[in-house]
Each structure stands twice: as C-alpha cells, then as structure tokens.
C-alpha cells in the first residue's frame, strides 16, 4: 500500500521543480506577479463583505475575517480541482519521454496551490489585526487541518486527472460543480441561518468538515470539536488512498488516449 508513496518520495526533487514551474507560468508576464496571491482573496473578501454585510445585512461580527478564514481553504480546493483535472493532459510530452511516476504531475499542481494558500494567510492575519481578532493557541492545530484538506484535495485531483484523460468534458463538469459546491458550503454565510431541518444535509458535504475548522481557529479562536477533527482527518485519508487506487488503475492506459 505504501509503495506508490515511497516511489513519489524518491522523485520529490522533480515535484519541487514542477511546483516552481507551475508558479512561474501562472504569473508569467503579470506586473504584480505573486502579489495576486494575496490581492485576489482580499478583493473577493471586499466584494462579499459589501454585498452580504452591508447590502444584505448578514449579521456576523468581524465579517471580513469570517469570510476570509473559510474562503482561503476553499480557494485552495477549488483552484486545485480546476487545474488538476488537466494536469495529465498538459504534461503529455513529459509522460511520453520521461519515465517518472505519473501521479507526480497532479500532486505538483496541488503543491503549487498549497504554496499560494500559505502565502494568502498573510493578508488574513493582517485583516485579523485590522478587525481586532486575535490569533489564539488553537492555531497550533492548523498543520493538522491543512494536512487533512491537502490529502482530500489531492485524492480528488488524482481521480479527476485520471478520468479527464478519457472524458475531456469532465473538466467542464468540474467547473459547474465547483460553483454549486461554493454555495452548498457555509463560506459566505453561517450554518446557523439555515432551518435546522436543512443543516444536517449540509453537514453531509465533506468540505463542511474540512473548511469549518479553519474558521473555528481563525474567526472563533477556539479549538475545533475533537469529533470534527477526527472526521476531517478520516475524510482526507480515505480520499487520498481512494484517489491513488483509482489513479493507479487507469495510469497504464493514459498514452493510448493522449494525442
């Protein structure tokens, strides 16, 4: 079971090169470059704050922190899926000419967005200072929450990158699904505003359990419920192992469908 992980570890230097390449391509010819990693979520936060806090009058204290603390992990997940679905297709030439573990390509794509996520935490901390929200000792759990989210995201991307080779329309379906998931995940609204009979259905969304701990840590300044942490860790582990299983079952057929 651990053989594919050991194989990928041997190619960690290549993964680092691919991550750096992805980041350079993403901001090539951009005047502000990496600054967009911080500006993009800030601008989105500003728009959401104006619309929901001032226009629609959603009653949440420190709304900018409330939104940004969930928006950043969501952005990491959604952007990884959008690009990751095509990560095998876009690296066809390397797949044909270089003998490397094929999973390194979607994983490197996720890694590049993980770097963006970590950089985007800087504006979140600045917004917290501006709003008078303190970072509490519960922040020590951030590595665990981030690992659970990264494992889940990697697992999903592995599945999508494998199946998009055979069904090119899957990438478009992913984009539509991401939009739906955004509104089905309590990012721009608290779950408490929903009728109790519906709240339980929203908790069936795995992203609820993966995104909410970040808000609990940054916005509420408290420790997430132990049950919530266990669920998020289990979701991440199952998704990662399942993603590898699906990817390995399809990877030997990639070159037949790439052209």
C-alpha contacts under 8 A as a table, 3 or more apart, distances in Angstrom:
res1	aa1	res2	aa2	distance
1	X	4	X	7.20
2	X	5	X	5.32
2	X	6	X	6.33
3	X	6	X	5.13
3	X	7	X	6.19
4	X	7	X	5.02
4	X	8	X	6.17
5	X	8	X	5.11
5	X	9	X	6.17
6	X	9	X	5.03
6	X	10	X	6.54
7	X	10	X	5.32
7	X	11	X	6.90
7	X	101	X	7.25
8	X	11	X	5.17
8	X	12	X	6.42
8	X	101	X	6.56
8	X	103	X	7.79
8	X	104	X	6.69
9	X	12	X	5.09
10	X	13	X	7.80
11	X	14	X	5.34
11	X	15	X	6.42
11	X	100	X	7.72
11	X	101	X	7.92
11	X	104	X	7.87
12	X	15	X	4.89
12	X	16	X	6.23
13	X	16	X	5.06
13	X	17	X	6.38
14	X	17	X	5.02
14	X	18	X	6.18
15	X	18	X	5.06
15	X	19	X	6.11
15	X	104	X	6.22
15	X	105	X	7.57
15	X	107	X	7.79
15	X	108	X	5.45
16	X	19	X	5.09
16	X	20	X	6.24
16	X	108	X	7.36
17	X	20	X	5.17
17	X	21	X	6.11
18	X	21	X	4.95
18	X	22	X	6.07
18	X	105	X	7.54
18	X	108	X	5.98
18	X	109	X	7.80
19	X	22	X	5.13
19	X	23	X	6.27
19	X	108	X	5.25
19	X	109	X	6.48
19	X	111	X	6.25
19	X	112	X	4.97
20	X	23	X	5.19
20	X	24	X	6.22
20	X	112	X	7.31
21	X	24	X	5.16
21	X	25	X	6.15
22	X	25	X	5.20
22	X	26	X	6.06
22	X	109	X	7.01
22	X	112	X	6.52
23	X	26	X	5.11
23	X	27	X	6.55
23	X	112	X	6.21
24	X	27	X	5.54
24	X	28	X	5.77
25	X	28	X	5.03
27	X	30	X	5.31
27	X	33	X	5.03
27	X	34	X	6.67
28	X	33	X	7.23
29	X	33	X	7.76
30	X	33	X	5.02
32	X	35	X	5.40
32	X	36	X	6.38
33	X	36	X	6.11
34	X	37	X	5.48
34	X	38	X	7.65
35	X	38	X	5.49
35	X	39	X	6.12
36	X	39	X	4.69
36	X	40	X	5.42
37	X	40	X	5.91
37	X	41	X	7.34
37	X	116	X	5.89
37	X	117	X	7.87
37	X	119	X	6.80
37	X	120	X	5.91
38	X	41	X	6.10
38	X	42	X	6.50
38	X	119	X	6.87
38	X	120	X	4.93
38	X	122	X	7.40
38	X	123	X	6.08
39	X	42	X	5.08
39	X	43	X	6.04
40	X	43	X	5.30
40	X	44	X	6.26
41	X	44	X	5.00
41	X	45	X	5.91
41	X	68	X	7.28
41	X	71	X	7.47
41	X	72	X	7.06
41	X	120	X	7.44
42	X	45	X	4.99
42	X	46	X	6.14
42	X	68	X	7.82
42	X	123	X	7.15
43	X	46	X	5.04
43	X	47	X	6.34
44	X	47	X	5.21
44	X	48	X	6.18
45	X	48	X	5.14
45	X	49	X	5.93
45	X	64	X	6.26
45	X	67	X	6.50
45	X	68	X	6.11
46	X	49	X	5.10
46	X	50	X	6.23
46	X	64	X	7.35
47	X	50	X	5.27
47	X	51	X	6.18
48	X	51	X	5.14
48	X	52	X	5.76
48	X	53	X	7.58
48	X	67	X	7.75
48	X	188	X	7.40
49	X	52	X	5.47
49	X	53	X	5.10
49	X	54	X	6.88
49	X	63	X	6.52
49	X	64	X	6.10
49	X	67	X	7.80
50	X	53	X	5.69
50	X	54	X	5.10
50	X	55	X	6.33
51	X	54	X	5.94
51	X	55	X	4.95
51	X	56	X	6.13
52	X	55	X	5.75
52	X	56	X	4.75
52	X	57	X	5.92
52	X	58	X	5.56
52	X	188	X	7.81
53	X	56	X	6.05
53	X	57	X	4.75
53	X	58	X	4.94
53	X	59	X	6.87
53	X	60	X	7.52
53	X	63	X	6.82
54	X	57	X	5.16
54	X	58	X	7.57
58	X	189	X	7.74
60	X	63	X	5.53
60	X	66	X	7.72
61	X	66	X	7.93
62	X	65	X	5.67
62	X	66	X	6.30
62	X	131	X	6.20
62	X	133	X	7.90
63	X	66	X	4.76
63	X	67	X	6.09
64	X	67	X	5.33
64	X	68	X	6.02
64	X	127	X	7.27
64	X	131	X	7.98
65	X	68	X	5.16
65	X	69	X	5.79
65	X	124	X	7.10
65	X	127	X	6.57
65	X	128	X	6.15
65	X	131	X	7.51
65	X	218	X	7.62
65	X	219	X	6.03
66	X	69	X	5.70
66	X	70	X	7.02
66	X	215	X	6.73
66	X	219	X	5.69
67	X	70	X	5.67
67	X	71	X	5.87
67	X	187	X	6.19
67	X	188	X	5.70
68	X	71	X	4.77
68	X	72	X	5.99
68	X	124	X	6.53
69	X	72	X	6.07
69	X	73	X	7.52
69	X	124	X	7.05
69	X	214	X	6.08
69	X	215	X	5.03
69	X	218	X	6.18
69	X	219	X	6.69
70	X	73	X	5.83
70	X	74	X	6.29
70	X	187	X	5.44
70	X	211	X	5.86
70	X	212	X	6.82
70	X	214	X	6.38
70	X	215	X	5.59
71	X	74	X	4.99
71	X	75	X	5.98
71	X	187	X	6.23
72	X	75	X	5.10
72	X	76	X	6.36
72	X	117	X	6.56
72	X	120	X	7.10
72	X	121	X	7.68
73	X	76	X	5.09
73	X	77	X	6.35
73	X	117	X	7.15
73	X	149	X	7.83
73	X	211	X	6.18
73	X	214	X	7.62
74	X	77	X	5.15
74	X	78	X	6.05
74	X	182	X	7.90
74	X	211	X	6.86
75	X	78	X	5.18
75	X	79	X	5.73
75	X	117	X	7.87
76	X	79	X	5.53
76	X	80	X	6.01
76	X	113	X	5.90
76	X	114	X	6.55
76	X	116	X	7.72
76	X	117	X	5.97
77	X	80	X	5.28
77	X	81	X	6.34
77	X	149	X	7.84
77	X	153	X	5.86
78	X	81	X	5.19
78	X	82	X	6.22
78	X	178	X	6.39
79	X	82	X	5.06
79	X	83	X	6.27
79	X	113	X	7.17
80	X	83	X	5.49
80	X	84	X	5.43
80	X	109	X	6.81
80	X	110	X	5.37
80	X	113	X	6.21
80	X	153	X	7.24
80	X	157	X	7.14
81	X	84	X	4.94
81	X	85	X	5.91
81	X	153	X	7.53
81	X	156	X	7.51
81	X	157	X	5.69
81	X	160	X	7.70
81	X	174	X	7.49
82	X	85	X	6.00
82	X	86	X	7.86
82	X	171	X	7.26
82	X	174	X	7.02
82	X	175	X	6.57
83	X	86	X	5.89
83	X	87	X	6.52
83	X	109	X	7.21
84	X	87	X	4.89
84	X	106	X	5.50
84	X	109	X	6.08
84	X	110	X	7.01
84	X	157	X	5.48
84	X	158	X	7.77
84	X	160	X	7.25
84	X	161	X	5.98
85	X	88	X	7.69
85	X	106	X	7.92
85	X	157	X	6.25
85	X	160	X	4.96
85	X	161	X	4.23
85	X	162	X	7.79
85	X	164	X	6.15
85	X	170	X	7.97
85	X	171	X	5.96
86	X	89	X	5.21
86	X	90	X	6.01
86	X	161	X	5.78
86	X	164	X	6.73
86	X	165	X	7.78
86	X	171	X	7.27
87	X	90	X	5.32
87	X	91	X	6.37
87	X	105	X	6.06
87	X	106	X	5.33
87	X	109	X	7.06
87	X	161	X	6.06
88	X	91	X	5.28
88	X	92	X	6.38
88	X	102	X	7.75
88	X	105	X	6.49
88	X	106	X	6.87
88	X	161	X	5.97
88	X	162	X	7.27
88	X	165	X	7.16
89	X	92	X	5.39
89	X	165	X	6.38
89	X	258	X	6.88
91	X	94	X	5.50
91	X	95	X	6.29
91	X	105	X	7.41
92	X	95	X	5.03
92	X	96	X	6.25
92	X	255	X	7.97
92	X	258	X	6.91
93	X	96	X	5.23
93	X	97	X	6.23
94	X	97	X	5.19
94	X	98	X	5.36
95	X	98	X	5.75
95	X	99	X	6.98
95	X	100	X	7.57
95	X	102	X	7.15
95	X	255	X	7.87
96	X	99	X	7.86
96	X	255	X	7.32
100	X	104	X	7.70
101	X	104	X	5.79
102	X	105	X	6.13
102	X	251	X	7.20
103	X	106	X	5.85
103	X	107	X	6.22
103	X	158	X	7.15
103	X	247	X	7.50
104	X	107	X	5.10
104	X	108	X	5.85
105	X	108	X	5.19
105	X	109	X	6.36
106	X	109	X	5.04
106	X	110	X	6.38
106	X	154	X	7.67
106	X	157	X	6.55
106	X	158	X	6.25
106	X	161	X	6.75
107	X	110	X	5.09
107	X	111	X	6.11
107	X	154	X	6.35
107	X	157	X	7.92
107	X	158	X	7.60
108	X	111	X	4.76
108	X	112	X	6.22
109	X	112	X	5.25
109	X	113	X	6.66
110	X	113	X	5.26
110	X	114	X	6.17
110	X	150	X	7.87
110	X	153	X	7.54
110	X	154	X	6.45
110	X	157	X	7.85
111	X	114	X	4.87
111	X	115	X	6.39
112	X	115	X	5.21
112	X	116	X	6.57
113	X	116	X	4.88
113	X	117	X	6.14
114	X	117	X	4.91
114	X	118	X	6.29
114	X	150	X	7.73
115	X	118	X	5.22
115	X	119	X	6.32
116	X	119	X	5.14
116	X	120	X	6.08
117	X	120	X	5.02
117	X	121	X	6.56
118	X	121	X	5.36
118	X	122	X	7.66
119	X	122	X	5.85
120	X	123	X	5.90
120	X	124	X	6.85
121	X	124	X	4.97
121	X	125	X	6.24
122	X	125	X	5.26
122	X	126	X	6.38
123	X	126	X	4.88
123	X	127	X	6.06
124	X	127	X	5.09
124	X	128	X	6.19
125	X	128	X	4.99
125	X	129	X	6.36
126	X	129	X	5.12
126	X	130	X	6.25
127	X	130	X	4.91
127	X	131	X	6.05
128	X	131	X	5.07
128	X	132	X	5.91
128	X	133	X	4.84
128	X	134	X	6.69
128	X	135	X	7.91
129	X	132	X	5.05
129	X	133	X	6.02
129	X	134	X	7.03
130	X	133	X	7.76
133	X	219	X	7.25
134	X	221	X	7.32
135	X	138	X	7.97
135	X	139	X	6.84
135	X	217	X	7.95
135	X	218	X	6.42
135	X	221	X	6.49
136	X	139	X	5.93
136	X	217	X	7.44
136	X	218	X	7.77
136	X	221	X	5.28
136	X	222	X	7.22
137	X	140	X	5.91
137	X	221	X	7.89
138	X	141	X	5.86
138	X	142	X	7.82
138	X	217	X	5.79
138	X	221	X	6.46
138	X	222	X	5.77
138	X	223	X	5.14
139	X	142	X	5.31
139	X	217	X	5.85
139	X	218	X	7.28
139	X	221	X	7.88
140	X	143	X	7.09
141	X	144	X	5.46
141	X	145	X	6.44
141	X	223	X	7.89
142	X	145	X	5.06
142	X	146	X	5.91
142	X	214	X	7.32
142	X	217	X	7.74
143	X	146	X	5.05
143	X	147	X	5.99
144	X	147	X	5.09
144	X	148	X	6.25
144	X	233	X	7.97
145	X	148	X	5.20
145	X	149	X	6.27
145	X	210	X	7.15
145	X	213	X	6.83
145	X	214	X	7.16
145	X	229	X	7.57
145	X	232	X	7.58
145	X	233	X	7.75
146	X	149	X	5.14
146	X	150	X	5.97
147	X	150	X	5.03
147	X	151	X	6.02
147	X	236	X	7.91
148	X	151	X	5.24
148	X	152	X	6.26
148	X	210	X	7.10
148	X	232	X	6.07
148	X	233	X	5.05
148	X	234	X	7.99
148	X	235	X	7.47
148	X	236	X	4.74
148	X	237	X	7.25
149	X	152	X	5.19
149	X	153	X	6.05
149	X	210	X	5.78
149	X	211	X	7.80
149	X	232	X	7.68
149	X	236	X	6.23
150	X	153	X	5.08
150	X	154	X	5.96
150	X	236	X	7.43
151	X	154	X	5.14
151	X	155	X	6.13
151	X	236	X	4.82
151	X	237	X	6.31
151	X	239	X	6.93
151	X	240	X	5.34
152	X	155	X	5.17
152	X	156	X	6.32
152	X	235	X	6.63
152	X	236	X	4.07
152	X	237	X	6.91
152	X	238	X	7.78
152	X	239	X	5.09
152	X	240	X	5.78
153	X	156	X	5.25
153	X	157	X	6.08
153	X	236	X	7.79
153	X	239	X	7.90
153	X	240	X	7.91
154	X	157	X	5.07
154	X	158	X	6.04
154	X	239	X	7.87
154	X	240	X	6.24
154	X	243	X	7.48
155	X	158	X	5.21
155	X	159	X	6.51
155	X	236	X	7.82
155	X	239	X	4.80
155	X	240	X	3.96
155	X	241	X	6.93
155	X	242	X	6.63
155	X	243	X	4.12
155	X	244	X	6.70
156	X	159	X	5.25
156	X	160	X	6.25
156	X	239	X	6.62
156	X	240	X	7.50
156	X	243	X	6.06
157	X	160	X	5.02
157	X	161	X	5.83
157	X	243	X	7.59
158	X	161	X	5.28
158	X	162	X	6.19
158	X	243	X	5.27
158	X	244	X	6.58
158	X	246	X	7.68
158	X	247	X	5.88
159	X	162	X	5.31
159	X	163	X	6.26
159	X	243	X	5.22
159	X	244	X	7.68
159	X	246	X	6.03
159	X	247	X	5.87
160	X	163	X	5.27
160	X	164	X	5.81
160	X	170	X	7.72
160	X	171	X	7.99
161	X	164	X	5.37
161	X	165	X	6.79
162	X	165	X	5.80
162	X	166	X	7.63
162	X	246	X	7.69
162	X	247	X	5.60
162	X	250	X	6.44
162	X	251	X	6.89
162	X	254	X	7.83
163	X	166	X	5.42
163	X	167	X	6.09
163	X	170	X	7.59
163	X	250	X	7.87
164	X	167	X	4.78
164	X	168	X	5.00
164	X	169	X	7.28
164	X	170	X	5.58
164	X	171	X	6.51
165	X	168	X	6.19
165	X	254	X	6.61
165	X	257	X	6.59
165	X	258	X	6.89
166	X	254	X	7.97
166	X	257	X	6.44
167	X	170	X	5.67
168	X	171	X	6.29
169	X	172	X	5.43
169	X	173	X	6.55
170	X	173	X	4.99
170	X	174	X	6.14
171	X	174	X	5.07
171	X	175	X	6.56
172	X	175	X	5.21
172	X	176	X	6.63
173	X	176	X	5.29
173	X	177	X	6.11
174	X	177	X	4.97
174	X	178	X	6.04
175	X	178	X	5.20
175	X	179	X	6.59
176	X	179	X	5.31
176	X	180	X	6.54
177	X	180	X	5.09
177	X	181	X	6.08
178	X	181	X	5.01
178	X	182	X	6.15
179	X	182	X	5.23
179	X	183	X	6.99
180	X	183	X	5.61
180	X	184	X	6.35
181	X	184	X	4.82
181	X	185	X	5.99
182	X	185	X	5.44
182	X	186	X	7.92
182	X	187	X	7.29
183	X	186	X	7.05
183	X	187	X	7.57
183	X	188	X	7.98
184	X	202	X	6.73
184	X	205	X	7.77
185	X	202	X	7.12
185	X	205	X	7.25
185	X	207	X	6.66
185	X	208	X	5.82
186	X	189	X	5.37
186	X	190	X	5.84
186	X	191	X	5.87
186	X	208	X	6.94
186	X	212	X	7.98
187	X	190	X	7.33
189	X	193	X	7.45
190	X	193	X	5.97
191	X	194	X	5.77
191	X	199	X	6.63
192	X	195	X	7.66
192	X	196	X	7.93
192	X	199	X	7.78
194	X	198	X	6.51
194	X	199	X	6.06
195	X	198	X	5.56
195	X	199	X	6.45
196	X	199	X	5.14
196	X	200	X	7.16
197	X	200	X	6.51
197	X	201	X	7.93
198	X	201	X	5.45
198	X	202	X	6.75
199	X	202	X	5.22
199	X	203	X	6.54
200	X	203	X	5.19
200	X	204	X	6.92
201	X	204	X	5.35
201	X	205	X	7.54
202	X	205	X	5.61
202	X	208	X	7.33
203	X	206	X	7.24
203	X	208	X	5.97
203	X	209	X	7.31
204	X	208	X	7.69
205	X	208	X	5.52
205	X	209	X	7.51
206	X	209	X	5.48
206	X	210	X	6.56
206	X	232	X	7.77
206	X	235	X	7.08
207	X	210	X	4.85
207	X	211	X	5.75
208	X	211	X	5.50
208	X	212	X	5.73
209	X	212	X	5.70
209	X	213	X	6.99
209	X	228	X	6.43
209	X	229	X	7.95
209	X	231	X	6.93
209	X	232	X	5.45
210	X	213	X	6.41
210	X	214	X	7.85
210	X	232	X	5.43
211	X	214	X	5.70
211	X	215	X	7.01
212	X	215	X	5.17
212	X	216	X	6.19
213	X	216	X	4.87
213	X	217	X	6.15
213	X	224	X	5.70
213	X	228	X	7.75
213	X	229	X	7.63
214	X	217	X	5.20
214	X	218	X	6.07
214	X	219	X	7.97
215	X	218	X	5.26
215	X	219	X	5.15
215	X	220	X	6.74
216	X	219	X	5.70
216	X	220	X	4.88
216	X	221	X	6.13
216	X	222	X	5.88
216	X	223	X	6.81
216	X	224	X	6.04
217	X	220	X	5.91
217	X	221	X	4.72
217	X	222	X	5.47
217	X	223	X	6.26
217	X	224	X	7.09
218	X	221	X	5.45
224	X	228	X	6.51
224	X	229	X	6.64
225	X	228	X	5.11
225	X	229	X	6.42
226	X	229	X	5.08
226	X	230	X	6.20
227	X	230	X	5.09
227	X	231	X	6.14
228	X	231	X	5.12
228	X	232	X	6.16
229	X	232	X	5.18
229	X	233	X	6.13
230	X	233	X	5.17
230	X	234	X	6.08
231	X	234	X	5.10
231	X	235	X	6.05
232	X	235	X	5.12
232	X	236	X	6.17
233	X	236	X	5.15
233	X	237	X	6.18
234	X	237	X	5.17
234	X	238	X	6.04
235	X	238	X	5.33
235	X	239	X	6.03
236	X	239	X	5.23
236	X	240	X	6.12
237	X	240	X	5.17
237	X	241	X	6.21
238	X	241	X	5.34
238	X	242	X	5.87
239	X	242	X	5.08
239	X	243	X	5.79
240	X	243	X	5.07
240	X	244	X	6.27
241	X	244	X	5.23
241	X	245	X	6.24
242	X	245	X	5.05
242	X	246	X	6.26
243	X	246	X	5.27
243	X	247	X	6.05
244	X	247	X	5.03
244	X	248	X	5.97
245	X	248	X	5.34
245	X	249	X	6.24
246	X	249	X	5.19
246	X	250	X	6.56
247	X	250	X	5.39
247	X	251	X	5.90
248	X	251	X	5.31
248	X	252	X	7.62
249	X	252	X	7.42
250	X	253	X	5.76
250	X	254	X	6.98
251	X	254	X	5.39
252	X	255	X	7.49
253	X	256	X	5.58
253	X	257	X	7.07
254	X	257	X	5.57
254	X	258	X	6.27
255	X	258	X	5.09
255	X	259	X	7.83
